[in-house]
Amino acid sequence: MQTFDPNAVKPAFLKALEATQKVIEARKVSAKLALLKDVEVTMNPLTGHDDLKIKTARTSMLTFNKMINEFLYQKGQYNGIEFASFEDFESKLTSPDKEILIALLLDASYTKLPKRTAYCPECGELTEYDLVISDLFSNPESKIPVWEEDLPVYEKVFTKTMFDNVLTVSIKMPTELKRNKVYESMNFDTVRKNLIQKGQIIDSTDTLLMFIESLEFKYMNEETGKEETYVLKDMITEIRPYLDNAPLEVHDEINKFINDSFNKYVIDLKVPVTCEHCGHNFNWSVSPESEFFRKTFSI
């Protein structure tokens, strides 16, 4: 009796995939996250289908960012934490950890990235360099923070009262869920402009929005003679209009509070560069997320 042999009718492309599976496995890269404690990630590379999806999914900044997060969620193997869902993943992922994940995704997916330029601190000239992601993690000048607070990064709220106890600001390290709310009103022209002019994706006001959880104000009701309190919580309909019309001194004080609270948790990945003009060796800060956008938008 003749039995069915699945290998005999296996499509050629499946055989080809099997032949390259070992190569794909070799492209996996791993690293520990910064702010999610004791979490190690092994990242799988993007496929040709994924790359096509990236290039054709520029409908909005929000959908594009969520697509990237989905790649990080699906391609990563997370040891030390379990996510109940994709939304749970976004509710716990903060910028420092996302930078690490995107760096891993770039390293696993692309053998070569576009050449980049840096300003030499010795001669002041622009010099080109090859960006090798593994150099960022092996460079002793790179700063990868460790979370030191009593609560998880996605729960810890910092509060400060300012301006003679009139304003109380509550801030939290922004998660990807919070960032998505900012991206709802952004388009790709804004992103491209910010990348070219400022080297980053969002501007200063949007940065404040992502950190602020609430703004509480106290004022004296002249009719009743009593002190009253009101709170702004909605980021789009309340906090953004307030910031758009508030004095710059308010922006400065809130920004200082954010820096005082979170500066030690800023990730700073640096690549070693040798100036092609004077031969000076120096380190240049790199944002993997910005590099991912540059790769995608061919900037």
Phi and psi in degrees as GROMACS dihedral restraints (atoms count N, CA, C in turn):
[ dihedral_restraints ]
;  ai    aj    ak    al  type     phi  dphi    fc
    3     4     5     6     1   -90.7    20    10
    4     5     6     7     1   129.4    20    10
    6     7     8     9     1   -98.1    20    10
    7     8     9    10     1   159.4    20    10
    9    10    11    12     1   -74.9    20    10
   10    11    12    13     1   127.5    20    10
   12    13    14    15     1  -108.0    20    10
   13    14    15    16     1   105.3    20    10
   15    16    17    18     1   -63.6    20    10
   16    17    18    19     1   -27.5    20    10
   18    19    20    21     1   -69.4    20    10
   19    20    21    22     1   -25.3    20    10
   21    22    23    24     1   -70.9    20    10
   22    23    24    25     1   -25.2    20    10
   24    25    26    27     1  -114.7    20    10
   25    26    27    28     1    13.2    20    10
   27    28    29    30     1   -68.3    20    10
   28    29    30    31     1   129.7    20    10
   30    31    32    33     1   -58.4    20    10
   31    32    33    34     1   150.1    20    10
   33    34    35    36     1   -61.0    20    10
   34    35    36    37     1   -35.2    20    10
   36    37    38    39     1   -68.8    20    10
   37    38    39    40     1   -28.6    20    10
   39    40    41    42     1   -69.9    20    10
   40    41    42    43     1   -38.2    20    10
   42    43    44    45     1   -64.0    20    10
   43    44    45    46     1   -38.8    20    10
   45    46    47    48     1   -65.5    20    10
   46    47    48    49     1   -38.8    20    10
   48    49    50    51     1   -64.3    20    10
   49    50    51    52     1   -40.0    20    10
   51    52    53    54     1   -62.3    20    10
   52    53    54    55     1   -38.7    20    10
   54    55    56    57     1   -66.6    20    10
   55    56    57    58     1   -30.2    20    10
   57    58    59    60     1   -97.2    20    10
   58    59    60    61     1    -1.3    20    10
   60    61    62    63     1   -59.4    20    10
   61    62    63    64     1   -39.8    20    10
   63    64    65    66     1   -64.8    20    10
   64    65    66    67     1   -35.6    20    10
   66    67    68    69     1   -66.0    20    10
   67    68    69    70     1   -42.4    20    10
   69    70    71    72     1   -63.4    20    10
   70    71    72    73     1   -42.8    20    10
   72    73    74    75     1   -59.3    20    10
   73    74    75    76     1   -36.9    20    10
   75    76    77    78     1   -68.1    20    10
   76    77    78    79     1   -22.1    20    10
   78    79    80    81     1   -82.1    20    10
   79    80    81    82     1    -7.3    20    10
   81    82    83    84     1   -62.9    20    10
   82    83    84    85     1   139.1    20    10
   84    85    86    87     1  -131.5    20    10
   85    86    87    88     1   152.2    20    10
   87    88    89    90     1  -131.9    20    10
   88    89    90    91     1   154.5    20    10
   90    91    92    93     1  -167.1    20    10
   91    92    93    94     1   161.6    20    10
   93    94    95    96     1   -86.8    20    10
   94    95    96    97     1   145.9    20    10
   96    97    98    99     1   -79.4    20    10
   97    98    99   100     1   164.9    20    10
   99   100   101   102     1   -90.2    20    10
  100   101   102   103     1   -53.9    20    10
  102   103   104   105     1  -101.5    20    10
  103   104   105   106     1   -22.1    20    10
  105   106   107   108     1   -84.8    20    10
  106   107   108   109     1   107.7    20    10
  108   109   110   111     1   -64.0    20    10
  109   110   111   112     1   138.7    20    10
  111   112   113   114     1    57.4    20    10
  112   113   114   115     1    32.9    20    10
  114   115   116   117     1  -110.3    20    10
  115   116   117   118     1   124.8    20    10
  117   118   119   120     1  -114.6    20    10
  118   119   120   121     1   141.4    20    10
  120   121   122   123     1  -124.8    20    10
  121   122   123   124     1   135.9    20    10
  123   124   125   126     1  -112.2    20    10
  124   125   126   127     1   122.5    20    10
  126   127   128   129     1  -105.3    20    10
  127   128   129   130     1   130.7    20    10
  129   130   131   132     1   -89.3    20    10
  130   131   132   133     1   152.6    20    10
  132   133   134   135     1   -75.5    20    10
  133   134   135   136     1   158.0    20    10
  135   136   137   138     1   -69.4    20    10
  136   137   138   139     1   153.3    20    10
  138   139   140   141     1  -102.0    20    10
  139   140   141   142     1   173.7    20    10
  141   142   143   144     1   -60.7    20    10
  142   143   144   145     1   -36.7    20    10
  144   145   146   147     1   -63.5    20    10
  145   146   147   148     1   -41.7    20    10
  147   148   149   150     1   -62.7    20    10
  148   149   150   151     1   -43.4    20    10
  150   151   152   153     1   -62.2    20    10
  151   152   153   154     1   -40.3    20    10
  153   154   155   156     1   -65.2    20    10
  154   155   156   157     1   -39.6    20    10
  156   157   158   159     1   -62.0    20    10
  157   158   159   160     1   -41.1    20    10
  159   160   161   162     1   -61.1    20    10
  160   161   162   163     1   -44.2    20    10
  162   163   164   165     1   -73.7    20    10
  163   164   165   166     1   -18.2    20    10
  165   166   167   168     1  -113.7    20    10
  166   167   168   169     1     6.3    20    10
  168   169   170   171     1  -109.1    20    10
  169   170   171   172     1    34.5    20    10
  171   172   173   174     1   -92.1    20    10
  172   173   174   175     1    49.0    20    10
  174   175   176   177     1   -75.4    20    10
  175   176   177   178     1   -36.6    20    10
  177   178   179   180     1  -160.4    20    10
  178   179   180   181     1   161.9    20    10
  180   181   182   183     1   -63.8    20    10
  181   182   183   184     1   -37.3    20    10
  183   184   185   186     1   -63.0    20    10
  184   185   186   187     1   -51.2    20    10
  186   187   188   189     1   -65.3    20    10
  187   188   189   190     1   -34.2    20    10
  189   190   191   192     1   -66.5    20    10
  190   191   192   193     1   -43.9    20    10
  192   193   194   195     1   -65.4    20    10
  193   194   195   196     1   -41.1    20    10
  195   196   197   198     1   -65.4    20    10
  196   197   198   199     1   -34.5    20    10
  198   199   200   201     1   -64.0    20    10
  199   200   201   202     1   -43.6    20    10
  201   202   203   204     1   -60.2    20    10
  202   203   204   205     1   -45.1    20    10
  204   205   206   207     1   -62.1    20    10
  205   206   207   208     1   -36.3    20    10
  207   208   209   210     1   -64.1    20    10
  208   209   210   211     1   -40.0    20    10
  210   211   212   213     1   -60.1    20    10
  211   212   213   214     1   -46.0    20    10
  213   214   215   216     1   -63.3    20    10
  214   215   216   217     1   -35.8    20    10
  216   217   218   219     1   -71.8    20    10
  217   218   219   220     1   -43.7    20    10
  219   220   221   222     1   -80.6    20    10
  220   221   222   223     1   -36.8    20    10
  222   223   224   225     1   -82.5    20    10
  223   224   225   226     1   -19.5    20    10
  225   226   227   228     1   -90.0    20    10
  226   227   228   229     1   142.1    20    10
  228   229   230   231     1  -107.2    20    10
  229   230   231   232     1   113.2    20    10
  231   232   233   234     1  -102.8    20    10
  232   233   234   235     1   119.5    20    10
  234   235   236   237     1  -109.7    20    10
  235   236   237   238     1   126.8    20    10
  237   238   239   240     1   109.1    20    10
  238   239   240   241     1    -4.2    20    10
  240   241   242   243     1  -157.4    20    10
  241   242   243   244     1   149.3    20    10
  243   244   245   246     1  -122.0    20    10
  244   245   246   247     1   132.5    20    10
  246   247   248   249     1  -103.7    20    10
  247   248   249   250     1   128.9    20    10
  249   250   251   252     1   -69.9    20    10
  250   251   252   253     1   -26.6    20    10
  252   253   254   255     1  -165.0    20    10
  253   254   255   256     1   176.0    20    10
  255   256   257   258     1   -63.9    20    10
  256   257   258   259     1   -39.2    20    10
  258   259   260   261     1   -63.5    20    10
  259   260   261   262     1   -38.3    20    10
  261   262   263   264     1   -63.4    20    10
  262   263   264   265     1   -39.0    20    10
  264   265   266   267     1   -59.5    20    10
  265   266   267   268     1   -48.3    20    10
  267   268   269   270     1   -66.6    20    10
  268   269   270   271     1   -29.4    20    10
  270   271   272   273     1   -75.4    20    10
  271   272   273   274     1   -10.5    20    10
  273   274   275   276     1  -118.6    20    10
  274   275   276   277     1    -7.3    20    10
  276   277   278   279     1   -90.1    20    10
  277   278   279   280     1   123.1    20    10
  279   280   281   282     1  -112.1    20    10
  280   281   282   283     1   170.0    20    10
  282   283   284   285     1   -57.5    20    10
  283   284   285   286     1   -47.2    20    10
  285   286   287   288     1   -57.7    20    10
  286   287   288   289     1   -42.1    20    10
  288   289   290   291     1   -70.9    20    10
  289   290   291   292     1   -34.4    20    10
  291   292   293   294     1   -66.0    20    10
  292   293   294   295     1   -37.2    20    10
  294   295   296   297     1   -59.2    20    10
  295   296   297   298     1   -42.2    20    10
  297   298   299   300     1   -65.4    20    10
  298   299   300   301     1   -44.6    20    10
  300   301   302   303     1   -63.5    20    10
  301   302   303   304     1   -42.3    20    10
  303   304   305   306     1   -67.7    20    10
  304   305   306   307     1   -37.2    20    10
  306   307   308   309     1   -59.3    20    10
  307   308   309   310     1   -43.2    20    10
  309   310   311   312     1   -64.9    20    10
  310   311   312   313     1   -40.6    20    10
  312   313   314   315     1   -65.1    20    10
  313   314   315   316     1   -41.1    20    10
  315   316   317   318     1   -63.2    20    10
  316   317   318   319     1   -44.3    20    10
  318   319   320   321     1   -65.0    20    10
  319   320   321   322     1   -38.5    20    10
  321   322   323   324     1   -74.6    20    10
  322   323   324   325     1   -29.6    20    10
  324   325   326   327     1   -96.7    20    10
  325   326   327   328     1   -32.2    20    10
  327   328   329   330     1  -123.5    20    10
  328   329   330   331     1   121.3    20    10
  330   331   332   333     1   -73.1    20    10
  331   332   333   334     1   -22.9    20    10
  333   334   335   336     1  -143.4    20    10
  334   335   336   337     1   131.5    20    10
  336   337   338   339     1  -105.7    20    10
  337   338   339   340     1   159.5    20    10
  339   340   341   342     1   -59.3    20    10
  340   341   342   343     1   146.0    20    10
  342   343   344   345     1   -61.8    20    10
  343   344   345   346     1   144.5    20    10
  345   346   347   348     1  -118.9    20    10
  346   347   348   349     1   168.4    20    10
  348   349   350   351     1  -123.3    20    10
  349   350   351   352     1   150.6    20    10
  351   352   353   354     1  -141.8    20    10
  352   353   354   355     1   153.7    20    10
  354   355   356   357     1   -89.5    20    10
  355   356   357   358     1   124.0    20    10
  357   358   359   360     1   -72.8    20    10
  358   359   360   361     1   125.4    20    10
  360   361   362   363     1   -71.5    20    10
  361   362   363   364     1   -14.6    20    10
  363   364   365   366     1   -85.8    20    10
  364   365   366   367     1   -51.9    20    10
  366   367   368   369     1  -108.3    20    10
  367   368   369   370     1   -10.2    20    10
  369   370   371   372     1    78.9    20    10
  370   371   372   373     1     4.7    20    10
  372   373   374   375     1   -88.0    20    10
  373   374   375   376     1   152.8    20    10
  375   376   377   378     1   -76.6    20    10
  376   377   378   379     1   135.4    20    10
  378   379   380   381     1  -133.3    20    10
  379   380   381   382     1   145.3    20    10
  381   382   383   384     1   -86.5    20    10
  382   383   384   385     1   150.8    20    10
  384   385   386   387     1  -147.3    20    10
  385   386   387   388     1   155.5    20    10
  387   388   389   390     1   -90.2    20    10
  388   389   390   391     1   126.5    20    10
  390   391   392   393     1   -87.1    20    10
  391   392   393   394     1   111.0    20    10
  393   394   395   396     1  -110.5    20    10
  394   395   396   397     1   113.1    20    10
  396   397   398   399     1   -59.1    20    10
  397   398   399   400     1   -39.1    20    10
  399   400   401   402     1   -61.3    20    10
  400   401   402   403     1   -26.6    20    10
  402   403   404   405     1   -65.4    20    10
  403   404   405   406     1   -28.8    20    10
  405   406   407   408     1   -64.7    20    10
  406   407   408   409     1   -40.8    20    10
  408   409   410   411     1   -80.5    20    10
  409   410   411   412     1   -28.7    20    10
  411   412   413   414     1   -87.0    20    10
  412   413   414   415     1   -13.5    20    10
  414   415   416   417     1   -72.5    20    10
  415   416   417   418     1   120.4    20    10
  417   418   419   420     1   -64.6    20    10
  418   419   420   421     1   -16.0    20    10
  420   421   422   423     1   -83.1    20    10
  421   422   423   424     1   -11.3    20    10
  423   424   425   426     1   -71.3    20    10
  424   425   426   427     1   142.2    20    10
  426   427   428   429     1  -112.2    20    10
  427   428   429   430     1   114.1    20    10
  429   430   431   432     1  -115.9    20    10
  430   431   432   433     1   110.5    20    10
  432   433   434   435     1   -74.2    20    10
  433   434   435   436     1   167.7    20    10
  435   436   437   438     1  -128.9    20    10
  436   437   438   439     1   130.7    20    10
  438   439   440   441     1   -69.6    20    10
  439   440   441   442     1   129.3    20    10
  441   442   443   444     1  -119.6    20    10
  442   443   444   445     1     3.5    20    10
  444   445   446   447     1   -84.4    20    10
  445   446   447   448     1   170.1    20    10
  447   448   449   450     1   -75.4    20    10
  448   449   450   451     1   -29.2    20    10
  450   451   452   453     1  -108.8    20    10
  451   452   453   454     1   160.4    20    10
  453   454   455   456     1   -57.9    20    10
  454   455   456   457     1   154.2    20    10
  456   457   458   459     1   -58.0    20    10
  457   458   459   460     1   -32.9    20    10
  459   460   461   462     1   -82.9    20    10
  460   461   462   463     1    -0.2    20    10
  462   463   464   465     1  -117.0    20    10
  463   464   465   466     1   -26.8    20    10
  465   466   467   468     1   -69.9    20    10
  466   467   468   469     1   123.5    20    10
  468   469   470   471     1  -113.5    20    10
  469   470   471   472     1   132.2    20    10
  471   472   473   474     1  -106.1    20    10
  472   473   474   475     1   136.6    20    10
  474   475   476   477     1  -128.7    20    10
  475   476   477   478     1   140.1    20    10
  477   478   479   480     1  -146.9    20    10
  478   479   480   481     1   137.6    20    10
  480   481   482   483     1  -101.1    20    10
  481   482   483   484     1   137.1    20    10
  483   484   485   486     1  -142.4    20    10
  484   485   486   487     1   173.4    20    10
  486   487   488   489     1    54.7    20    10
  487   488   489   490     1    58.5    20    10
  489   490   491   492     1    55.6    20    10
  490   491   492   493     1    43.5    20    10
  492   493   494   495     1    65.7    20    10
  493   494   495   496     1    17.1    20    10
  495   496   497   498     1   -79.9    20    10
  496   497   498   499     1   -39.1    20    10
  498   499   500   501     1  -119.8    20    10
  499   500   501   502     1   128.1    20    10
  501   502   503   504     1  -115.7    20    10
  502   503   504   505     1   122.5    20    10
  504   505   506   507     1  -107.5    20    10
  505   506   507   508     1   130.2    20    10
  507   508   509   510     1  -113.2    20    10
  508   509   510   511     1   127.8    20    10
  510   511   512   513     1  -129.5    20    10
  511   512   513   514     1   158.8    20    10
  513   514   515   516     1  -149.7    20    10
  514   515   516   517     1   148.5    20    10
  516   517   518   519     1   -57.3    20    10
  517   518   519   520     1   121.1    20    10
  519   520   521   522     1   -68.1    20    10
  520   521   522   523     1   137.6    20    10
  522   523   524   525     1   -96.9    20    10
  523   524   525   526     1   173.7    20    10
  525   526   527   528     1   -66.2    20    10
  526   527   528   529     1   -28.6    20    10
  528   529   530   531     1   -61.8    20    10
  529   530   531   532     1   -41.3    20    10
  531   532   533   534     1   -69.3    20    10
  532   533   534   535     1   -41.2    20    10
  534   535   536   537     1   -62.4    20    10
  535   536   537   538     1   -37.0    20    10
  537   538   539   540     1   -58.8    20    10
  538   539   540   541     1   -35.3    20    10
  540   541   542   543     1   -65.2    20    10
  541   542   543   544     1   -36.4    20    10
  543   544   545   546     1   -68.7    20    10
  544   545   546   547     1   -40.7    20    10
  546   547   548   549     1   -68.9    20    10
  547   548   549   550     1   -16.2    20    10
  549   550   551   552     1   -57.1    20    10
  550   551   552   553     1   -31.7    20    10
  552   553   554   555     1  -103.6    20    10
  553   554   555   556     1     9.7    20    10
  555   556   557   558     1  -105.3    20    10
  556   557   558   559     1   147.8    20    10
  558   559   560   561     1  -118.6    20    10
  559   560   561   562     1   174.0    20    10
  561   562   563   564     1   -71.9    20    10
  562   563   564   565     1   -25.5    20    10
  564   565   566   567     1   -64.8    20    10
  565   566   567   568     1   -39.4    20    10
  567   568   569   570     1   -64.9    20    10
  568   569   570   571     1   -42.4    20    10
  570   571   572   573     1   -62.6    20    10
  571   572   573   574     1   -47.4    20    10
  573   574   575   576     1   -60.1    20    10
  574   575   576   577     1   -43.8    20    10
  576   577   578   579     1   -62.1    20    10
  577   578   579   580     1   -45.0    20    10
  579   580   581   582     1   -63.7    20    10
  580   581   582   583     1   -39.3    20    10
  582   583   584   585     1   -65.3    20    10
  583   584   585   586     1   -42.9    20    10
  585   586   587   588     1   -71.5    20    10
  586   587   588   589     1   -44.3    20    10
  588   589   590   591     1   -85.6    20    10
  589   590   591   592     1   -34.5    20    10
  591   592   593   594     1  -119.1    20    10
  592   593   594   595     1    -9.5    20    10
  594   595   596   597     1    73.5    20    10
  595   596   597   598     1    12.5    20    10
  597   598   599   600     1  -141.7    20    10
  598   599   600   601     1   169.1    20    10
  600   601   602   603     1   -85.9    20    10
  601   602   603   604     1   -35.8    20    10
  603   604   605   606     1  -120.6    20    10
  604   605   606   607     1   161.1    20    10
  606   607   608   609     1   -92.1    20    10
  607   608   609   610     1  -177.7    20    10
  609   610   611   612     1   -67.4    20    10
  610   611   612   613     1   -39.2    20    10
  612   613   614   615     1   -66.6    20    10
  613   614   615   616     1   -41.4    20    10
  615   616   617   618     1   -63.7    20    10
  616   617   618   619     1   -33.4    20    10
  618   619   620   621     1   -63.6    20    10
  619   620   621   622     1   -45.0    20    10
  621   622   623   624     1   -59.2    20    10
  622   623   624   625     1   -44.0    20    10
  624   625   626   627     1   -57.0    20    10
  625   626   627   628     1   -40.9    20    10
  627   628   629   630     1   -66.7    20    10
  628   629   630   631     1   -31.3    20    10
  630   631   632   633     1   -85.1    20    10
  631   632   633   634     1   -31.8    20    10
  633   634   635   636     1   -75.8    20    10
  634   635   636   637     1   126.3    20    10
  636   637   638   639     1   -91.1    20    10
  637   638   639   640     1   -41.5    20    10
  639   640   641   642     1  -161.4    20    10
  640   641   642   643     1   157.3    20    10
  642   643   644   645     1  -125.8    20    10
  643   644   645   646     1   121.7    20    10
  645   646   647   648     1  -112.4    20    10
  646   647   648   649     1   129.1    20    10
  648   649   650   651     1  -118.6    20    10
  649   650   651   652     1   142.1    20    10
  651   652   653   654     1  -115.5    20    10
  652   653   654   655     1   137.4    20    10
  654   655   656   657     1  -149.0    20    10
  655   656   657   658     1   158.3    20    10
  657   658   659   660     1   -92.2    20    10
  658   659   660   661     1   119.3    20    10
  660   661   662   663     1   -76.5    20    10
  661   662   663   664     1   111.9    20    10
  663   664   665   666     1   -66.6    20    10
  664   665   666   667     1   -27.2    20    10
  666   667   668   669     1   -74.5    20    10
  667   668   669   670     1   -42.6    20    10
  669   670   671   672     1   -95.3    20    10
  670   671   672   673     1   -18.5    20    10
  672   673   674   675     1    74.1    20    10
  673   674   675   676     1    14.1    20    10
  675   676   677   678     1  -112.9    20    10
  676   677   678   679     1   150.0    20    10
  678   679   680   681     1   -77.9    20    10
  679   680   681   682     1   134.0    20    10
  681   682   683   684     1  -123.7    20    10
  682   683   684   685     1   158.3    20    10
  684   685   686   687     1  -127.7    20    10
  685   686   687   688     1   137.5    20    10
  687   688   689   690     1  -136.7    20    10
  688   689   690   691     1   151.4    20    10
  690   691   692   693     1  -125.1    20    10
  691   692   693   694     1   134.2    20    10
  693   694   695   696     1  -101.0    20    10
  694   695   696   697     1   123.0    20    10
  696   697   698   699     1  -123.3    20    10
  697   698   699   700     1   -35.5    20    10
  699   700   701   702     1   -72.6    20    10
  700   701   702   703     1   122.6    20    10
  702   703   704   705     1   -65.6    20    10
  703   704   705   706     1   -38.9    20    10
  705   706   707   708     1   -88.1    20    10
  706   707   708   709     1   -45.2    20    10
  708   709   710   711     1   -90.0    20    10
  709   710   711   712     1   -16.2    20    10
  711   712   713   714     1  -121.5    20    10
  712   713   714   715     1   -55.7    20    10
  714   715   716   717     1   -72.0    20    10
  715   716   717   718     1   -44.2    20    10
  717   718   719   720     1   -61.1    20    10
  718   719   720   721     1   -48.7    20    10
  720   721   722   723     1   -59.3    20    10
  721   722   723   724     1   -36.7    20    10
  723   724   725   726     1   -63.2    20    10
  724   725   726   727     1   -47.9    20    10
  726   727   728   729     1   -64.1    20    10
  727   728   729   730     1   -35.9    20    10
  729   730   731   732     1   -62.6    20    10
  730   731   732   733     1   -28.0    20    10
  732   733   734   735     1  -111.8    20    10
  733   734   735   736     1    -4.1    20    10
  735   736   737   738     1   -77.8    20    10
  736   737   738   739     1   151.9    20    10
  738   739   740   741     1   -59.6    20    10
  739   740   741   742     1   150.8    20    10
  741   742   743   744     1   -61.7    20    10
  742   743   744   745     1   -24.8    20    10
  744   745   746   747     1   -61.8    20    10
  745   746   747   748     1   -34.7    20    10
  747   748   749   750     1   -65.7    20    10
  748   749   750   751     1   -45.3    20    10
  750   751   752   753     1   -56.7    20    10
  751   752   753   754     1   -45.4    20    10
  753   754   755   756     1   -63.4    20    10
  754   755   756   757     1   -42.4    20    10
  756   757   758   759     1   -68.1    20    10
  757   758   759   760     1   -41.4    20    10
  759   760   761   762     1   -66.5    20    10
  760   761   762   763     1   -41.4    20    10
  762   763   764   765     1   -62.8    20    10
  763   764   765   766     1   -39.0    20    10
  765   766   767   768     1   -63.9    20    10
  766   767   768   769     1   -41.0    20    10
  768   769   770   771     1   -61.9    20    10
  769   770   771   772     1   -42.7    20    10
  771   772   773   774     1   -62.6    20    10
  772   773   774   775     1   -46.1    20    10
  774   775   776   777     1   -62.6    20    10
  775   776   777   778     1   -43.5    20    10
  777   778   779   780     1   -62.1    20    10
  778   779   780   781     1   -34.2    20    10
  780   781   782   783     1   -82.9    20    10
  781   782   783   784     1   -34.7    20    10
  783   784   785   786     1  -122.0    20    10
  784   785   786   787     1    -2.9    20    10
  786   787   788   789     1   -56.6    20    10
  787   788   789   790     1   -36.7    20    10
  789   790   791   792     1   -72.3    20    10
  790   791   792   793     1    -9.5    20    10
  792   793   794   795     1  -106.1    20    10
  793   794   795   796     1     9.8    20    10
  795   796   797   798     1   -76.7    20    10
  796   797   798   799     1   131.3    20    10
  798   799   800   801     1   -87.5    20    10
  799   800   801   802     1   138.5    20    10
  801   802   803   804     1  -136.4    20    10
  802   803   804   805     1    96.3    20    10
  804   805   806   807     1   -93.0    20    10
  805   806   807   808     1   126.6    20    10
  807   808   809   810     1  -121.9    20    10
  808   809   810   811     1   141.4    20    10
  810   811   812   813     1  -107.0    20    10
  811   812   813   814     1   137.1    20    10
  813   814   815   816     1   -74.7    20    10
  814   815   816   817     1   132.5    20    10
  816   817   818   819     1  -128.3    20    10
  817   818   819   820     1   140.0    20    10
  819   820   821   822     1  -112.1    20    10
  820   821   822   823     1   121.2    20    10
  822   823   824   825     1   -64.2    20    10
  823   824   825   826     1   129.3    20    10
  825   826   827   828     1   -76.4    20    10
  826   827   828   829     1    -9.9    20    10
  828   829   830   831     1   -96.2    20    10
  829   830   831   832     1   -47.5    20    10
  831   832   833   834     1  -117.8    20    10
  832   833   834   835     1    -5.7    20    10
  834   835   836   837     1    80.8    20    10
  835   836   837   838     1     5.8    20    10
  837   838   839   840     1   -69.7    20    10
  838   839   840   841     1   136.2    20    10
  840   841   842   843     1   -96.4    20    10
  841   842   843   844     1   129.7    20    10
  843   844   845   846     1  -150.4    20    10
  844   845   846   847     1   174.3    20    10
  846   847   848   849     1  -112.4    20    10
  847   848   849   850     1   141.1    20    10
  849   850   851   852     1  -126.6    20    10
  850   851   852   853     1   126.6    20    10
  852   853   854   855     1   -69.8    20    10
  853   854   855   856     1   138.6    20    10
  855   856   857   858     1  -131.5    20    10
  856   857   858   859     1   134.9    20    10
  858   859   860   861     1  -103.0    20    10
  859   860   861   862     1   109.3    20    10
  861   862   863   864     1   -56.0    20    10
  862   863   864   865     1   -36.3    20    10
  864   865   866   867     1   -64.1    20    10
  865   866   867   868     1   -43.7    20    10
  867   868   869   870     1   -63.4    20    10
  868   869   870   871     1   -38.2    20    10
  870   871   872   873     1   -65.3    20    10
  871   872   873   874     1   -34.9    20    10
  873   874   875   876     1   -64.4    20    10
  874   875   876   877     1   -42.2    20    10
  876   877   878   879     1   -65.3    20    10
  877   878   879   880     1   -41.2    20    10
  879   880   881   882     1   -61.7    20    10
  880   881   882   883     1   -42.7    20    10
  882   883   884   885     1   -62.3    20    10
  883   884   885   886     1   -42.8    20    10
  885   886   887   888     1   -70.2    20    10
  886   887   888   889     1   -42.4    20    10
  888   889   890   891     1   -92.1    20    10
  889   890   891   892     1     0.8    20    10
  891   892   893   894     1    55.6    20    10
  892   893   894   895     1    45.5    20    10
